[in-house]
Amino acid sequence: MPFHHLLLGALGEGFTGTLTLRCMKSGKLVEKRLFFLGGEPTHVTSNQVSECLGRLLLRAKKITKEAYQESLAQLKNSNKLQGDILIDMGAISPEERDLALRWQTELKILDVFGWMEGQFAFSSDTPVKRRVVSLNVVDLIYRGLSEHIDPDALKAKAEELMDMTVFPVENSAANPNYVKFPKPERRVFEKLFDPPKRLREIFPISTVLPARTFRFIWVLHMMGAVTFQEVTKEAGAELLEESNLRTRVRKSYKLNHFEILEVHEISDTEGVKRGYARMESIFGPKSVVGLKPEVQELAAKYLELCVKARDALLDTQARQRYRLETCGESRCRTFSNLQMSKGEGELFLKQDYKEGIALFGSAVEIFPPNVEARALYGLALFLSAYPGNREIARKGMEQIQAAVKGGGRLSRTHVCLGIAYRVMKKREDAARAFKAAIQANPGNAEAHHLLSTLDRKLGEKF
């Protein structure tokens, strides 16, 4: 049974008692006991030393190593809790202890969301009488599921549900109004059900990337707060009702080209084409044959706006200018950095060159001044091709060098250049690039490591 089902079950039943959880990690038994009062966890014990209060305070730099060691020494000869000992020592205040206890309890619970398997048992033999901390269970469940969800599974699920409509679940135990959403998710949530929208209609109203938007919706679904339904077998049929279509046409004059095509602002040429094809399949002449003349006229008006939007966005440079005018420099930079961050995971963790190239290329298109993204785009191209395809490798190197020239004070561009030279076994050039990276940013640990291991790793891609 998924862990969040246990928490929701306890909440729904108003359970008072204990929930024991066990799993094996690295050959060792991990055991936690959650104490419930009225359906809400109020305290958690754990046999994990890493989760003790002193360790967490030390990790957060709230106490010194000396204070931590002293509290452990006193703990062996005292019946007091470690938090009370640290208060007596003057290392923390009572308020800091209470905040740390809440943080510790949340961390212990959030960790369980990452368990792939385990055992559980409820017991009401020892009723809990005192509330140690007060927790928002629904918000904890949302955070736990969000942190441990599989991104690859999300991507496949999103494509499967794109034309499904999202509805709220009435009387759900996981009321999403109790979730402390980040501001972008909160704004989407406020527009989610008025009226209910197909999944693909939600992305254009979101200010964050599609992957994050769908993760937010899918987690609500896992919690039992929203459901997906097929409103009609004919995709877009509900959009051709005269009142809905008239409203769409009236509002469209205030929308930008991306919103008219119902595509995200980071969409590339292919994304624009797909968006237009979808609109044409719904509002094109073949789809409205046999409908009332008024509906055909309205559909033709909206399709005309779609054609105009498509033509304006097909050219890459024109799309870049329009995106910058529409979204503003700050938002474009944010979208670009998000794509770049995802690309780094694909390139350096998964070594997926194709996905890395796509994401870095997207980051560069969204905000061309992002020279770090350009350097990483060039590096991904280079690593994907060298030594087999010298032409593509040369193009990759040109992108890196252009990034270095355009952002000479950015350490990361020099690191990318050094990695490319290292792969080509050009030791002196690689060393020079890594030293330039360190000069630009003396605290760049990556550049220091690459320089110190240059001889050992010469010729390796990673």
C-alpha positions in Angstrom: 0.0 0.0 0.0 1.4 3.4 -0.9 2.6 5.4 2.1 0.3 8.4 1.4 -2.7 6.1 1.5 -1.7 5.1 5.1 -1.5 8.8 6.0 -4.8 9.7 4.3 -6.5 6.6 5.9 -5.3 7.7 9.4 -6.5 11.2 8.7 -9.9 10.1 7.4 -10.5 7.8 10.4 -9.2 10.3 13.0 -6.8 7.6 14.2 -5.1 7.9 17.5 -2.2 5.4 18.2 1.0 4.4 16.4 2.0 3.4 12.9 5.2 1.3 12.8 7.1 1.2 9.5 10.0 -1.0 8.6 12.3 -1.5 5.6 15.7 -2.9 4.8 18.4 -0.4 3.6 21.9 -1.6 2.8 21.3 -4.8 4.7 20.1 -2.9 7.9 16.7 -2.7 9.4 15.2 0.8 9.4 12.3 1.3 11.8 10.1 4.4 12.4 7.1 4.9 14.6 4.6 7.6 13.8 2.4 8.7 16.8 -1.0 9.9 15.7 -3.5 12.1 17.6 -6.9 12.6 16.0 -5.6 11.5 12.6 -2.5 13.7 12.5 1.1 12.7 13.2 2.4 14.5 16.3 5.8 12.8 16.8 8.1 10.3 15.1 10.8 8.1 16.5 13.5 6.5 14.3 16.5 4.2 14.7 18.4 6.2 12.1 21.3 8.1 13.8 21.4 10.5 10.9 17.9 11.7 11.8 18.6 12.5 15.5 18.0 16.1 16.5 21.6 17.0 17.2 22.8 15.7 13.8 20.2 17.8 12.0 21.1 20.9 14.0 24.7 20.3 13.2 24.0 19.8 9.5 22.0 23.1 9.5 24.9 24.8 11.3 22.7 25.8 14.2 25.1 24.3 16.7 28.9 23.7 16.7 30.5 20.3 16.5 31.8 20.8 20.1 28.3 21.5 21.3 27.0 18.4 19.5 29.7 16.1 21.1 29.0 17.6 24.5 25.3 17.0 24.2 26.0 13.3 23.3 28.2 12.9 26.3 25.5 14.3 28.6 22.8 12.2 26.9 24.4 9.0 28.0 24.1 9.9 31.7 20.8 11.8 31.7 17.1 11.1 31.2 16.7 14.4 29.4 16.1 14.7 25.6 18.9 16.0 23.5 17.0 19.2 22.6 16.5 20.0 26.3 20.2 19.3 27.0 21.2 21.7 24.2 18.9 24.4 25.7 20.6 23.9 29.2 24.0 24.3 27.5 22.9 27.6 25.9 23.5 26.2 22.4 19.9 26.8 21.2 16.8 28.6 22.5 13.5 26.8 23.3 12.0 28.4 20.2 14.8 27.0 18.1 14.3 23.6 19.6 10.6 23.6 18.8 11.2 24.7 15.2 13.9 22.0 14.9 11.6 19.3 16.3 9.0 20.2 13.7 11.6 20.1 10.9 13.0 16.8 12.2 9.5 15.2 12.3 8.8 16.4 8.7 12.1 15.0 7.5 11.5 11.6 9.1 8.1 11.4 7.4 9.2 12.7 4.0 12.0 10.1 3.9 9.4 7.3 3.9 8.0 8.5 0.6 11.2 7.3 -1.0 10.9 3.8 0.3 10.2 1.3 -2.6 8.9 -1.4 -0.2 8.5 -2.1 3.5 6.1 -3.3 6.2 3.6 -1.4 8.3 1.3 -2.0 11.3 -1.2 0.2 13.0 -1.8 -0.1 16.8 -4.1 1.7 19.1 -3.0 -0.2 22.2 -1.0 2.8 23.5 -3.2 5.9 22.9 -1.3 9.1 22.3 -2.3 11.8 24.8 0.1 14.7 24.0 0.7 16.7 20.8 4.5 17.3 20.4 4.3 19.1 17.1 1.4 20.1 14.8 1.7 19.1 11.2 -0.2 19.8 8.0 -0.7 16.2 6.7 -2.1 17.1 3.3 0.8 19.5 2.6 3.3 16.9 3.8 1.8 14.3 1.4 2.0 16.8 -1.5 5.6 17.5 -0.8 6.6 13.9 -0.3 5.0 12.8 -3.5 6.5 15.7 -5.5 10.0 15.0 -4.3 10.0 11.3 -5.1 8.0 11.1 -8.3 9.6 9.4 -11.4 10.1 12.1 -14.1 10.2 9.6 -16.9 6.9 8.0 -15.9 5.4 11.5 -15.7 6.4 12.3 -19.3 4.7 9.2 -20.7 1.6 9.8 -18.5 1.2 13.4 -19.7 1.1 12.4 -23.3 -1.5 9.7 -22.5 -3.8 12.2 -20.7 -3.4 15.3 -22.9 -7.0 15.4 -24.1 -8.5 14.4 -20.8 -10.4 17.0 -18.7 -9.3 17.7 -15.1 -12.1 17.7 -12.4 -12.0 18.1 -8.7 -12.9 15.2 -6.5 -15.7 16.1 -4.1 -15.2 15.5 -0.4 -11.6 14.3 -0.9 -9.7 13.5 2.3 -6.7 15.4 0.7 -8.3 18.8 0.3 -5.8 20.7 -1.9 -6.8 24.0 -0.2 -4.6 22.9 2.7 -1.5 22.6 0.5 1.0 25.4 0.7 1.6 25.5 -3.1 4.5 27.6 -4.4 3.1 30.8 -6.0 3.2 29.5 -9.7 1.3 26.4 -8.8 -1.2 28.3 -6.6 -2.0 30.6 -9.6 -2.7 27.6 -11.8 -4.8 25.9 -9.1 -7.0 29.0 -8.8 -7.8 28.8 -12.6 -7.9 25.0 -12.8 -11.7 24.3 -12.5 -13.4 27.5 -13.6 -14.3 26.1 -16.0 -12.8 22.5 -16.0 -10.0 22.3 -18.7 -8.4 19.6 -20.8 -4.8 19.0 -19.7 -3.4 20.6 -22.9 -5.4 23.8 -22.1 -3.8 24.1 -18.7 -0.2 24.4 -19.9 -0.7 27.8 -21.6 -2.1 29.4 -18.4 0.9 28.2 -16.3 4.0 30.4 -15.7 6.3 27.4 -15.2 7.5 24.7 -17.6 5.1 21.9 -18.7 6.9 19.2 -16.8 6.5 21.0 -13.5 2.9 21.9 -14.3 2.0 18.3 -15.0 3.9 17.1 -11.9 1.7 19.4 -9.8 -1.5 18.1 -11.4 -0.5 14.5 -11.3 0.5 14.7 -7.6 -3.0 16.1 -6.9 -4.4 13.1 -8.8 -2.3 10.6 -6.7 -3.6 12.3 -3.6 -7.2 11.7 -4.7 -7.9 15.5 -5.1 -8.4 15.6 -8.8 -9.5 13.1 -11.5 -9.2 12.8 -15.3 -12.3 12.3 -17.4 -13.1 12.1 -21.0 -15.7 14.7 -21.6 -16.5 13.7 -25.1 -15.3 11.1 -27.5 -14.9 13.7 -30.2 -11.8 15.7 -29.1 -12.7 19.4 -29.0 -16.5 18.9 -29.6 -17.3 20.8 -26.5 -15.3 23.7 -27.9 -17.6 24.0 -30.9 -20.7 24.8 -28.8 -21.7 28.2 -30.0 -21.5 30.0 -26.6 -18.1 28.5 -25.9 -16.8 29.4 -29.3 -18.1 32.9 -29.2 -16.4 33.4 -25.8 -13.1 32.0 -27.1 -13.1 34.4 -30.1 -14.0 37.4 -27.9 -11.1 36.6 -25.5 -8.6 35.7 -28.2 -8.0 39.3 -29.1 -6.4 39.8 -25.7 -4.2 36.7 -26.0 -0.7 36.4 -27.3 0.2 34.0 -30.2 1.4 31.2 -27.9 -1.9 31.3 -25.9 -4.0 31.3 -29.1 -2.2 28.1 -30.3 -2.4 26.7 -26.7 1.4 26.0 -26.7 3.9 26.9 -24.0 6.1 30.0 -24.5 9.2 27.8 -24.7 7.8 26.0 -27.8 10.1 25.7 -30.8 9.2 25.6 -34.5 7.9 22.0 -34.3 5.9 22.8 -31.2 4.3 25.7 -33.0 3.4 23.5 -35.9 1.9 20.8 -33.6 -0.1 23.5 -31.9 -1.5 24.8 -35.1 -2.3 21.3 -36.4 -4.3 20.6 -33.3 -6.2 23.9 -33.7 -6.9 23.1 -37.3 -8.2 19.6 -36.4 -10.7 21.3 -34.1 -11.7 24.5 -35.9 -10.9 23.7 -39.5 -13.6 23.5 -42.3 -13.7 19.7 -42.2 -14.5 19.7 -38.5 -17.4 22.2 -38.7 -19.2 20.8 -41.8 -22.9 20.4 -41.0 -22.8 22.8 -38.0 -24.8 26.0 -37.8 -23.6 28.8 -40.1 -22.9 31.0 -37.0 -20.6 28.2 -35.6 -18.8 27.9 -38.9 -18.2 31.7 -39.1 -16.9 31.8 -35.5 -14.6 28.8 -36.1 -13.3 30.4 -39.3 -12.5 33.6 -37.3 -10.6 31.7 -34.7 -8.7 29.6 -37.3 -7.7 32.8 -39.0 -6.1 34.0 -35.7 -4.4 30.7 -35.4 -2.9 31.0 -38.9 -1.7 34.5 -38.0 -0.1 33.2 -34.8 1.5 30.3 -36.6 3.0 32.4 -39.3 4.4 34.9 -36.7 6.1 32.2 -34.7 7.5 29.9 -37.4 10.6 31.9 -37.9 13.1 31.3 -35.1 14.4 34.8 -34.8 11.0 36.3 -35.1 9.8 33.9 -32.4 12.7 34.9 -30.1 11.9 38.6 -30.5 8.2 38.1 -29.9 8.8 35.8 -26.9 11.1 38.5 -25.4 8.5 41.2 -26.0 5.7 39.1 -24.6 7.3 37.4 -21.6 10.0 40.0 -20.7 13.7 39.4 -20.2 13.4 38.1 -16.6 10.9 35.4 -17.5 12.8 34.3 -20.6 16.0 34.1 -18.6 14.2 32.0 -16.0 12.8 29.6 -18.6 16.2 29.3 -20.2 17.9 28.5 -16.9 15.3 25.8 -16.1 15.9 24.2 -19.5 19.7 24.4 -19.0 19.4 22.8 -15.5 17.4 19.9 -16.9 19.9 19.5 -19.7 22.8 19.2 -17.3 21.0 16.3 -15.6 20.5 14.6 -19.0 24.1 15.2 -20.1 26.2 14.7 -17.0 24.1 12.2 -15.0 22.4 10.1 -17.7 24.9 10.9 -20.5 21.9 11.3 -22.9 23.4 13.4 -25.6 20.3 13.7 -27.7 18.1 15.0 -24.9 20.9 17.2 -23.6 21.3 18.8 -27.1 17.6 19.4 -27.3 17.3 21.0 -23.9 20.4 23.2 -24.2 19.3 24.2 -27.7 15.9 25.2 -26.3 17.6 27.2 -23.5 19.7 29.1 -26.1 16.6 29.8 -28.3 14.5 31.0 -25.4 17.2 33.5 -24.2 20.2 33.8 -26.7 22.3 35.9 -24.2 22.6 32.8 -22.0 26.2 32.0 -22.9 26.5 29.2 -20.3 23.6 27.4 -22.1 25.4 28.0 -25.4 28.6 26.5 -24.1 26.8 23.5 -22.7 24.9 23.1 -26.0 28.2 23.1 -27.9 29.8 20.6 -25.4 26.8 18.2 -25.8 27.2 18.5 -29.6 30.9 17.9 -29.4 30.7 14.9 -27.0 27.9 13.3 -29.1 30.0 13.4 -32.3 33.8 13.2 -31.4 35.7 11.5 -32.8 33.3 9.8 -35.3 31.7 12.9 -36.9 34.2 15.7 -37.1 31.8 18.1 -38.8 29.3 18.1 -35.9 32.2 18.1 -33.4 33.6 21.2 -35.1 30.2 22.9 -34.8 30.0 22.1 -31.2 33.5 23.5 -30.6 32.5 26.7 -32.4 29.5 27.1 -30.1 31.7 26.7 -27.0 34.3 29.2 -28.3 31.5 31.7 -29.2 30.2 31.3 -25.6 33.7 31.9 -24.2 34.1 35.0 -26.3 30.7 36.3 -25.3 31.0 35.6 -21.6 34.7 35.6 -20.8 34.0 36.3 -17.1 31.7 33.3 -16.7 33.7 30.3 -15.3 31.4 27.7 -16.7 32.1 28.5 -20.4 35.9 27.9 -19.8 35.1 24.6 -18.1 33.2 23.4 -21.1 36.1 24.4 -23.4 38.5 22.6 -21.1 36.5 19.4 -21.2 36.4 19.4 -25.0 40.2 19.9 -25.1 40.6 17.2 -22.5 38.7 14.7 -24.7 40.9 15.6 -27.7 44.0 15.0 -25.4 45.1 18.6 -25.9 46.6 18.9 -22.4 48.0 22.4 -22.5 44.9 23.9 -24.0 42.7 22.1 -21.4 44.9 23.2 -18.6 44.8 26.8 -19.9 40.9 26.7 -20.0 40.6 25.3 -16.5 43.0 27.9 -15.1 40.9 30.6 -16.9 37.8 29.1 -15.2 39.5 29.3 -11.8 40.7 32.9 -12.5 37.1 33.9 -13.3 35.8 32.1 -10.2 38.4 31.0 -7.7 35.7 29.0 -5.8 34.8 26.8 -8.8 35.4 23.3 -7.3 34.6 21.6 -10.7 37.4 23.5 -12.4 39.9 22.8 -9.6 39.0 19.1 -9.7 39.3 18.8 -13.5 42.7 20.6 -13.5 44.1 18.4 -10.7 42.9 15.2 -12.4 43.7 16.3 -15.9 46.6 13.8 -16.6 44.7 10.9 -15.2 41.5 11.6 -17.2 43.0 12.9 -20.4 41.1 11.5 -23.3 38.0 10.5 -21.3 34.6 12.0 -22.0 33.7 12.1 -18.3 
